[in-house]
């Protein structure tokens, strides 16, 4: 009797593990919504990239982590990772804003090469989809496209103040 119970229990556990192992979510579809110049420092330009993730599955997904690289005109200008969790319902869309930092040197190389009106871009990386430990899965993504050069002419970056160069207040102005 005990053997039958143990055998059925083991068969049930094996069936459950097989069913869980066969669930492989389709990776989310990634789109670049916007690329914005946020700030300028003494050595770098700070950009933000808004990504859209579409979940093509019949069940919700959680993006636990994203690792990414941004390339403009075949020059890698930024790379990094985001650990903000994004919950996406089935057949729905979620978004994630990535903070990017690029050296002026890389941006100048792009400007020198930019005889055309458009700048090709690619953002690629990996997202880790949430699960229960061993059920988490990492999938790759890549989005390529064209950014019109006119989009960069409308940027209005706010420079970071350099310490010690702030203007004097009205009470402390020199006479």
Backbone as a ProteinNet text record, in pm:
[ID]
protein_1_A
[PRIMARY]
XXXXXXXXXXXXXXXXXXXXXXXXXXXXXXXXXXXXXXXXXXXXXXXXXXXXXXXXXXXXXXXXXXXXXXXXXXXXXXXXXXXXXXXXXXXXXXXXXXXXXXXXXXXXXXXXXXXXXXXXXXXXXXXXXXXXXXXXXXXXXXXXXXXXXXXXXXXXXXXXXXXXXXXXXXXXXXX
[TERTIARY]
82.4	0	86.9	189.6	279	350.5	387.9	458.5	369.5	242.8	151	135.9	123.4	109.8	236.8	352.3	479.7	497.1	462.5	474.5	383.6	260.5	168.8	216	269.3	322.1	439.6	531.3	645.9	601.3	503.5	451.5	386.7	313.5	251	354.9	459.4	566.2	637.7	664.6	731.1	644.6	514	422.5	419.5	417	416.6	545.2	659.9	786.8	796.9	746	746.7	658.8	543.8	453.1	516.2	581.2	644.4	762.6	837.6	953	911	791.2	746.8	691.9	671.3	623.1	742.6	754.9	860.9	793.5	791.7	723.4	793.8	714.6	770.7	834	948.5	1012.3	927.7	936.7	861.3	917.2	829.5	870.8	911.1	1030.6	1087.5	1086.3	1046.8	1049.6	1109.3	1188	1240.9	1136.8	1082.8	980.4	1041.9	1147.7	1211.2	1353.9	1433.5	1571	1586.3	1616.3	1619.7	1751.2	1802	1917	1865.2	1904.8	1852.5	1940.8	2072.6	2161.5	2300.7	2381.3	2520.6	2606.6	2713.9	2811.2	2940.9	3047.6	3174.9	3231.7	3200.1	3260.3	3161	3034.4	2937.6	2804.3	2734.1	2594.7	2507.9	2406.1	2313.8	2189.8	2157.3	2042.2	1944.6	1820.9	1725	1658.8	1640.4	1574.9	1451	1336.9	1212.5	1188	1178.8	1153.1	1011.8	950.9	819.2	836.4	771.8	774.9	632.7	610.3	479.1	488	393.2	388	294.1	348.1	263.3	202.2	227.9	184.3	42.4	-14.5	-148	-143.4	-29	-12.1	79.5	73.1	155.2	304.4	387.2	532.7	583.3	691.6	761.2	904.2	944.8	1084.1	1157.1	1251.4	1325.7	1447.1	1508.4	1634.5	1653.5	1716.6	1748.6	1894.8	1967.3	2104.7	2101.5	2164	2145.1	2270.4	2275	2378.3	2310.6	2348.4	2294.5	2405.2	2374.7	2468.8	2405.4	2480.9	2439	2544.7	2504.2	2595.1	2709.2	2676.8	2774.3	2878.3	2851.6	2939.8	2863.4	2915.8	2847.9	2866	2754.9	2761.2	2726.7	2657.4	2620	2588.8	2608.1	2568.2	2537.1	2459.9	2425.5	2322.7	2261	2157.4	2052.6	1933	1822.1	1766.1	1739.3	1685.8	1543.4	1482.6	1343.4	1254.1	1168.2	1077.4	962.7	928.3	816.7	720.3	596.2	492.5	407.2	393.3	317.5	209.2	83.9	-29	-23.5	-98.2	-104.4	-153.3	-86.4	-121.7	-132.1	-42.4	-41.6	99.7	114.9	241.9	287	416.5	477.6	593.6	641.5	752.8	858.7	978.6	1093.3	1180	1222.8	1313	1453.2	1545.1	1684.8	1764.6	1854.7	1943.8	2074.3	2115.4	2235.3	2333.6	2460.9	2564.7	2662.9	2692	2782.4	2888.2	3010.7	3118	3100.1	3148.6	3141.9	3221.2	3329.5	3412.8	3329.7	3250	3166	3062.3	3003.9	2903.2	2965.8	3089.3	3158.6	3190.4	3226	3251.4	3126.2	3011.8	2885.6	2858.5	2881.2	2858.5	2946.9	3073	3164.6	3119	3065.1	3021.9	2884	2818.1	2678.4	2662.3	2691.1	2669.1	2525.5	2457.3	2320.3	2219.5	2092.4	1986.8	1940.5	1971	1921.3	2037.5	2014.8	2116.3	2061.8	2126.6	2081.2	2114.1	2023.1	2046	2019	2075.1	2043.1	2051.5	1952.3	1958.6	1936.2	2032.6	2020.3	2062.6	2020.3	2052.5	1975.3	1957.2	1887	1794.8	1680.7	1591.6	1576	1573.4	1549	1403.4	1332.1	1190.4	1179	1092.8	1078.5	1019.8	1053	1003.6	1041.1	1023.6	1058.8	1196.8	1301	1437.4	1474.5	1466.9	1509	1415.1	1296.5	1202.6	1224.6	1315.2	1342.9	1417.6	1402.1	1459.1	1511.6	1628.6	1686.6	1673.4	1619.3	1600.8	1665.6	1712.5	1778.2	1677.5	1710.9	1629.2	1721.1	1670	1741.5	1638.8	1653.5	1566.8	1657.1	1629.2	1705.9	1611.9	1664.5	1582.1	1662.1	1590.5	1649.6	1595.2	1685	1644.3	1668.9	1566.1	1586.8	1678.2	1772.9	1865.7	1791	1676	1596.4	1549.4	1540.4	1496.8	1598	1726.1	1828.3	1832.1	1780.2	1784.3	1681.7	1584.7	1481.5	1512.9	1627.9	1662.8	1699.7	1663.1	1694.7	1755.4	1883	1942.6	1965.6	1961.5	1987	2125.7	2222.3	2356.7	2359.5	2448.5	2466.9	2550.4	2514.5	2596.6	2731.2	2836.3	2969.7	2983.2	3027.4	3039.6	3124.5	3075.8	3148.5	3116.7	3033.6	3002.5	2858.4	2788.5	2650.8	2649.7	2545.7	2537.1	2513.2	2561.4	2541.1	2397	2342.4	2205.7	2196.9	2074.1	2056.9	2115.9	2120.7	2174.6	2326.5	2388.6	2534.1	2600.9	2530.7	2590.2	2695.9	2800.2	2908.8	2865	2917.9	2880.8	2989.6
-119.2	0	125.8	123.8	238.8	257.6	149.6	157.5	221.4	188.2	244.2	394.9	437	579.2	654.4	598.5	662.9	669.1	560.8	557.6	662.5	675.1	775.4	917.6	937.3	1067.7	1106	1013.6	1040.2	1065.4	990.6	1010.9	1149	1190.6	1323.6	1434.1	1418.9	1519.5	1525.8	1410.3	1407.1	1474.1	1450.6	1512.8	1664	1708.7	1851.4	1918.1	1855.6	1912.2	1914.9	1812.7	1809.1	1920.2	1942	2047.9	2184.6	2206.8	2336.1	2358.4	2253.8	2266.4	2293.9	2252.1	2271.8	2412.2	2489.6	2627.1	2715.6	2756.5	2848.6	2971.6	3079.9	3198.5	3253	3304.2	3374	3503	3542.2	3665	3786.6	3891.1	4012.5	4079.6	4148.4	4225.6	4363.6	4408.2	4533	4640.2	4761.8	4877	4995.8	5074.8	5199.3	5307.7	5362.3	5467.2	5604.9	5632.8	5763.6	5756.9	5850.9	5868.8	6017.7	6053.8	6194.9	6230.1	6348.6	6403.2	6469.9	6418.8	6468.4	6574.7	6556.1	6642.8	6637.1	6737	6741.1	6758.2	6680.7	6696.5	6744.3	6751.5	6795.6	6697.1	6569.5	6470.3	6382.2	6384.9	6293	6360.7	6299.9	6336.7	6228.3	6268.2	6174.5	6165.6	6045.3	6020.6	5930.8	5932.6	5832.8	5771.2	5641.3	5566.4	5500.4	5527.4	5464.1	5343.5	5226.1	5102.5	5055.4	4996.6	4935.3	4784.5	4709.5	4563.6	4512.4	4437.5	4376.3	4229.5	4182.7	4043.7	3965.2	3878	3802.6	3676	3650.7	3527.7	3538.7	3423.1	3415.5	3428	3462.2	3476.2	3595.8	3654.1	3772.2	3738.7	3839.1	3827.1	3934.2	3903.4	4001.9	4009.5	4129.3	4150.7	4191	4107.8	4129.9	4220.4	4210.7	4280.3	4297.4	4406.4	4429.4	4473.7	4412.4	4450.6	4496.6	4609.1	4667.2	4739.5	4761.8	4843.4	4923.9	5051.2	5138.8	5170.9	5151.3	5180.7	5282.9	5388.6	5487.4	5488.7	5473.7	5468.7	5369	5251.7	5144.8	5181.3	5281.7	5319.9	5296.6	5209.2	5184.8	5307.5	5370.5	5493.8	5472.4	5364.9	5343.1	5196.4	5154.3	5020.9	5028.3	4934	4935.5	4830.2	4845.1	4751.7	4823.4	4770	4823.5	4709.1	4736.3	4633.8	4664.1	4765	4797.2	4686.7	4630.7	4525.6	4585.7	4516.1	4558.3	4441.1	4460.5	4357.7	4386.8	4286.1	4304.4	4197.6	4241	4148.1	4076.4	3968.7	3893.3	3983.7	3977.3	4054.9	4203.9	4252.5	4393.6	4447.9	4577.1	4644.7	4710.6	4702.7	4771.5	4854.8	4946.5	5030.1	5039.3	5072.8	5084.2	5197.4	5286.6	5394.2	5357.1	5358.2	5326.2	5455.7	5463.5	5579	5542.6	5628.1	5602.4	5716.5	5685.1	5786.4	5762.5	5866.7	5853.1	5962.4	5926.3	6025.8	6117.6	6239.8	6334.1	6283.2	6211.2	6158	6070.7	5980.3	5894.1	5975.9	6074	6156.4	6241.3	6289.2	6365.8	6277	6151.5	6057.5	6038.7	6035.4	6020.7	6146.6	6262.8	6388.7	6404	6360.5	6367.9	6277.4	6160.7	6063.8	6096.4	6195.4	6219.3	6315.9	6270.7	6350.3	6334.3	6236.8	6206.5	6271.9	6260.2	6321	6229.9	6102.5	6008.2	5935	5893.4	5820.1	5680.9	5576.8	5441.3	5408.4	5336.2	5297	5147.8	5094.4	4957.5	4956.2	4897.9	4874.6	4725.4	4661.7	4518.1	4482.2	4365.5	4321.3	4196.9	4180.9	4065.1	4110.1	4042.1	4063.5	3931.1	3941	3823.3	3825.4	3721.8	3708.7	3638.6	3689.7	3637.1	3497.8	3430.2	3296	3256.8	3135.1	3086.1	3022.4	3102.9	3051.6	2987.2	2855.7	2784	2808	2862.7	2888.1	3023.1	3107	3233.7	3204.6	3295.7	3271.3	3403.2	3398.9	3516.6	3504.3	3609.7	3610.4	3736.3	3725.4	3836.9	3919.6	4047	4133.5	4223	4269.6	4367.1	4447.6	4577.5	4669.3	4760	4769.6	4855.7	4951.9	5067.6	5164.5	5286.4	5390.6	5516.1	5629.5	5717.4	5838.7	5955.6	6033.2	6150.1	6251.2	6305.5	6402.4	6524	6555.7	6670.2	6650.3	6526.3	6501.1	6554.6	6558.2	6606.9	6758.6	6828.9	6974.2	7033.1	6953.6	7004.7	6977.9	6918.3	6887.1	7013.7	7019.4	7132.6	7080.4	7035.3	6977	7082.3	7039.4	7126.5	7092.8	7184.1	7153.9	7143.5	7057.5	7044.6	7162	7220.7	7330.8	7277.6	7353.4	7318.9	7375.4	7294.1	7343.6	7470.3	7568.5	7693.4	7798.3	7764.4	7862	7908.9	7873.2	7918	8069.4	8132.1	8278.1	8316.6	8431.5	8480.8	8526.1	8503.1	8544.6	8696.5	8751.9	8898.6	8963.9	8895	8954.6	8956.1	8874.3	8861.9	8917.6	8991.3	9043.5	9146.8	9145.6	9241.9	9379.7	9482.8	9618.9	9682.8
0	0	0	89	94.7	-37.9	-102.9	-230.7	-337.1	-337	-435.9	-413.8	-289.9	-257.6	-297.1	-262.6	-296.1	-447.9	-517.1	-663.8	-727	-678.3	-732.5	-701.4	-582.6	-544.3	-633.6	-656.9	-743.5	-887.5	-934.7	-1070.4	-1081.7	-979.2	-979.1	-979.2	-900	-895.5	-1029.8	-1089.5	-1220.5	-1326.4	-1321.7	-1417.7	-1399.3	-1275.4	-1246.5	-1295.1	-1268.4	-1312.2	-1464.4	-1529.6	-1676	-1731.9	-1673.2	-1719.5	-1700.9	-1588	-1562.4	-1656.2	-1684.2	-1772.6	-1915.8	-1952.7	-2090.9	-2114.8	-2009.6	-2025.5	-2055.4	-2180.6	-2221.4	-2279.1	-2203.3	-2254.1	-2378.1	-2469.7	-2583.9	-2532.5	-2587.9	-2539.6	-2573.1	-2491.4	-2521.3	-2646.4	-2718.6	-2835.5	-2786.6	-2826.7	-2774.8	-2883.8	-2845.2	-2936.1	-2862.7	-2934.4	-2879.7	-2902.4	-2792.6	-2802.7	-2821	-2744	-2753.9	-2702.3	-2749	-2702.7	-2677.5	-2553.8	-2516.6	-2449.7	-2480.8	-2412.5	-2285.8	-2170.8	-2042.9	-1979.7	-1989.9	-1915	-1974.7	-1943.4	-1984.2	-1860.3	-1850.8	-1742.8	-1806.3	-1729.1	-1784.3	-1885.8	-1871.8	-1960.5	-2035.4	-1996.8	-2056.1	-2086.5	-2177.4	-2203.9	-2141.6	-2069.4	-2006.4	-2094.3	-2137.3	-2223.4	-2150.6	-2195.8	-2147.4	-2269.5	-2260.8	-2368.6	-2310.4	-2371.1	-2327.9	-2417.9	-2354.7	-2427.6	-2399.6	-2499.8	-2486.7	-2500.2	-2411.3	-2414.2	-2433.5	-2541.4	-2565.1	-2526.9	-2444.9	-2401	-2493.2	-2580.1	-2672.7	-2611.3	-2484.5	-2418.6	-2363.4	-2331.7	-2271.7	-2119.4	-2065.4	-1920.7	-1894.6	-1775	-1746.1	-1738.4	-1765	-1752.1	-1656.7	-1589.9	-1508.5	-1558.3	-1598.3	-1636.8	-1510.2	-1469.3	-1345.5	-1366.1	-1485.8	-1509	-1659.1	-1698.9	-1839.7	-1849.8	-1940.9	-1972.4	-2117.2	-2148.4	-2280.2	-2328.5	-2459.2	-2522.9	-2633.9	-2646	-2750	-2848.1	-2977.1	-3084.4	-3177.4	-3208.5	-3307.3	-3416.5	-3540.5	-3655.3	-3632.4	-3584.2	-3558	-3452.6	-3370.4	-3260.4	-3131.4	-3045.7	-2918.2	-2830.2	-2795.2	-2716.7	-2570	-2538.4	-2398.5	-2375.6	-2251.2	-2207.7	-2059.5	-2012.8	-1871.1	-1838.8	-1722.4	-1680.9	-1597.6	-1600.1	-1521.4	-1438.2	-1313	-1223.8	-1179.2	-1240.1	-1209.5	-1266.3	-1182.6	-1228.7	-1309	-1417.8	-1501.7	-1512.2	-1467.6	-1476.3	-1599.1	-1685.5	-1809.9	-1816.3	-1824.3	-1835.6	-1970.6	-1982.3	-2107.6	-2220.2	-2334.2	-2453.7	-2423.9	-2337.6	-2300.7	-2318	-2293.1	-2312.9	-2183.1	-2157.2	-2044	-2094.4	-2011.7	-2055.5	-1947.1	-1991.2	-1902.2	-1954.6	-1866.3	-1904.3	-1861.1	-1956.8	-1929.9	-1922.9	-1826.3	-1814.2	-1883.5	-1976.3	-2054.7	-2035.8	-2033.1	-2023.5	-2137.3	-2213.2	-2326.9	-2321.7	-2355.2	-2358	-2478.1	-2464.7	-2575.2	-2694.9	-2668.7	-2776	-2870.4	-2814.2	-2899	-2974.5	-2909.8	-2976.7	-3087.1	-3066.2	-3170.8	-3290.7	-3264.6	-3375	-3458.9	-3393.4	-3466.4	-3547.9	-3488.1	-3557.8	-3680.3	-3670.2	-3784.4	-3898.5	-3863.2	-3963.9	-4019.3	-3964.5	-3997.2	-4113.7	-4234	-4354.1	-4402	-4347.8	-4390.6	-4297.4	-4330.4	-4250.8	-4136.6	-4143.5	-4044.1	-3977.3	-3854.6	-3779.5	-3749	-3800.8	-3768.3	-3622.3	-3558	-3419.1	-3402.8	-3297.9	-3255	-3103.5	-3041.1	-2897.2	-2878.5	-2815.7	-2796.7	-2655.7	-2614	-2479.9	-2442.8	-2314.1	-2260.6	-2148.6	-2138.3	-2025.5	-1952.1	-1820.8	-1737.9	-1697.4	-1738.7	-1706.5	-1572.5	-1485.8	-1350.7	-1347.5	-1243.1	-1219.9	-1078.8	-1048.3	-915.5	-923.7	-912.1	-912.6	-1044.2	-1049.8	-1169.5	-1286.6	-1263.6	-1371.7	-1438.8	-1384.3	-1451.1	-1580.3	-1676.3	-1808.7	-1863.2	-1927.2	-1988.9	-2139.9	-2201.5	-2346.3	-2403.9	-2527	-2594.9	-2673.2	-2694.4	-2779	-2860.9	-2972.1	-3055.1	-3132.5	-3127.1	-3200.7	-3283.2	-3411.5	-3500.4	-3570	-3607.2	-3677.5	-3716.2	-3748.4	-3793.5	-3707.2	-3662.6	-3591.4	-3685.2	-3719.5	-3805.5	-3736.1	-3809.9	-3753.3	-3698.7	-3756.3	-3709.6	-3565.8	-3519	-3381.2	-3281.4	-3319.1	-3227.3	-3219.4	-3319.1	-3317	-3220.5	-3176.3	-3086.6	-2940.1	-2913	-2774.9	-2699.5	-2572.8	-2488.4	-2358.8	-2362.2	-2241.9	-2134.5	-2011	-1897.3	-1842.6	-1854.2	-1805	-1653.4	-1604.6	-1459.8	-1411	-1296.5	-1245.1	-1196.6	-1223.3	-1176.1	-1036	-937.9	-800.4	-794.8	-723.3	-704.5	-809.6	-908.6	-1012.8	-1006	-901.1	-888.3	-874.3	-923.9	-912.3	-767.3	-733.7	-598.2	-581.5	-466.6	-438.8	-432.1	-432.7	-432.2	-308.9	-195.2	-73	-71.8	-157.5	-153.6	-277.5	-358.6	-482.4	-450.3	-532.4	-512.9	-560	-495.4	-534.7	-611.5
[MASK]
+++++++++++++++++++++++++++++++++++++++++++++++++++++++++++++++++++++++++++++++++++++++++++++++++++++++++++++++++++++++++++++++++++++++++++++++++++++++++++++++++++++++++++++++

